[in-house]
Amino acid sequence: MRTLQSQTNAILAYMKAGNGITPIEALNLCGCFCLSARIAEIKKLGYMIKTENVKVEGGKHVVRYSLA
């Protein structure tokens, strides 16, 4: 499993590549169980984050984060 800093770096790199990320994607990508904490760290680095609610399979709604 990755360290918190490497999780943050992996998520940031993923978003810099033009991708949005949901909690399940963060879990699958880098073993991150608390995406909101990693997003808070990215915001502290000075990045603007766009947040949107999206509907996923099964009809549930989750948050997708992307760089603004």
Phi, psi and omega in degrees: 000148182279157173285166180300320180294319180289330174298313180300315180297319180294318179294316179297316179298320178298317180287325177297334178282003177096011181263147166269161182221136177254166179304319181291325177293320178296321178296314181290324183289314188216016178072024183273117179268345183230075183300322182300325178291320178293323177295321177299321178294320179295321176297321179296335177283354176104005180276142175271133183244132174263135180241131177220147175271130180232151178267131180246177179308142181089358176084002180282155177251135177226169178267137172244128179257144174209165177284136181277000000 
